Amino acid sequence: MARRAPFTNLDPATAADLQSKGFDPHELDQATEQLLAYICIKLIPDFPFPATERLTVLPSSSDGVDRISRLPRALLRNILSRLPVTDAARTTVLSSRWRTIWLSAHPVLVDSYLRHGDYVWPPTPANSAAITADVSRILDAHPGPFSRVHLVCSHMNAYRPQLARWLQLLAAKGVQDLVLVNRPWPCDVPLPDALFTVNTLVRLYIGLWKLPDTASLGSYRTFPHLRELGFCNVVMEQGDIDAIVARCPVLEVLSIQGGHKGLRLRIVSQSLRCVQICSSLVEDIAVAKAPCLERLILHGCRDMAGGVSSFKVRILDAPKLHAFGFLEPANHVLNIGDTIVRARMKESTTAILTSVKILSLNVRFGIRSEAEMVPVFLKCFPNVKRLHIISAKCNQSTGTLNLKFKEVPFEIAMPGISEMYFHEFRGDEGEVAFLKSVFKSAAVLEKAVIMMANPSFTPFSTDETVSKLRNASEVSRAPSRVVALESKGPEGGKPWSFQKGTDFASEDPFLEAEIVGKA
């Protein structure tokens, strides 16, 4: 019998406890590693993970002249600042001049580049010990400032004094970009208060920690330069995020993933441009005063009862809100101003958001009451130009599926929509009825892109699905372009990536790059 690989996340005590209770600790260890990979790859923008190659040495020039060393000091310092810290540090053996250049550079410290012998990803506790010691030596040796420090390899529950020391050094040496992810277990190792003394930060992502008590920080603890803040599976108390945001006067991006205690978030910020929350338990999201907010993204959130996301989303003051999703019409309790959006509501000038141009709705068309809320929601966003519909899988249906959507005519509900992207199309009756109603009523719709669900996860064959789509398109006012594409991704679509929300160069965070290339 082959020997199983050592645990990468579980300590021996936790593994033994699970085994005594009849659980396989390797399954939890593997699931935890998948979570860590998701955090690092999908949720932390531009994270270099994992390190797989070393820099290679090219042959010297044929005439033996060292032209690189003759470059200006400022240029050499810039080059060293872009190298992994260990490669940059090796240049100090070249000459005393290179040593002074290295000490004046702003190094990048990414601990997944600190390789040891036959070390491969993911790091075991033994690898973690060696990497932790290297991090301590590097932070002690270099005077700073550090431009980027990304630490994801250490099992910090065993090295809490080192962690506190690291944060003190980073505060003193002016780090600007900090990623700090603990390798569990346990998943609630407390972060030292020293985190709030690192006032040079421009970007901060933390994962798998317990947040310090913000009530005891005092008003003097601020992040005056912080523009991007991310929490990934962080244990925190109610009001902690509000308190931290209040201490970030220029914060532009707030990202939250994996909240487990029922998030109640009241957004008050003069600078926030993007708020994205995914895979979290949520009770209430209130955009109280956010004059610069452009994007509000809620993906895969659930209420405290474990239901289908029946939590409140209140938009009180967000005059620049441009992209909004993934709203679930029958399950999100949407408030606009003082008005609750509900079925058969009367026309109201106070229940509209005229700034929203890109809208994403997540709908189960097999639930009649849910499907009929779509035009009700659309009336609240009269200036939407691009509509995304994600057809959520429904294991049961209610009512007759041959929907006519008569309660609110689509001529009223979507007067200006010129592009529609329908994701996860399976050919169900409710989906076809919806498309027929849209194609018949939407006056200015020019393009409809239908992303068919991966055929591995639907009872319909591709030919059947295309036939149903063609049937829906054969109406007099169908858009001039109806494009059908087949998804190769997982059922329900890909997990949300924080990188989409933080990419302001892209107008539409909900639009997949592969769709743009094919449509």
Secondary structure, DSSP 8 states (H G I E B T S, - for coil): -------SS--HHHHHHHHHTT--HHHHHHHHHHHHHHIIIIISTT---S-----------TT----GGGS-HHHHHHHHHTSBHHHHHHGGGT-HHHHHHHHHS--EEEGGG---TT--SS--HHHHHHHHHHHHHHHHH-----SEEEE-S--GGG-HHHHHHHHHHHHHTT-SEEEEE---SSTT-B--GGGGG-TT-SEEEEES-B---GGGS-TT---TT--EEEEES-B--TTHHHHHHHT-TT--EEEEE---S-EEEEEE-SS--EEEEES-BEEEEEEEE-TT--EEEEES-B-TTSSS---EEEESS-TT--EEEEE-TTTSEEEETTEE--TT----TTS--TT--EEEEEE-TTBHHHHTHHHHHHTT-TT--EEEEEE---SS-BS-S-----SS-HHHH-SS--EEEEEEE---HHHHHHHHHHHHH-TT--EEEEEE--GGG-SS-HHHHHHHHHHHH-STT--SEEEEEE--S-TT-----HHHHH-TTSS-TTS-HHHHHH-
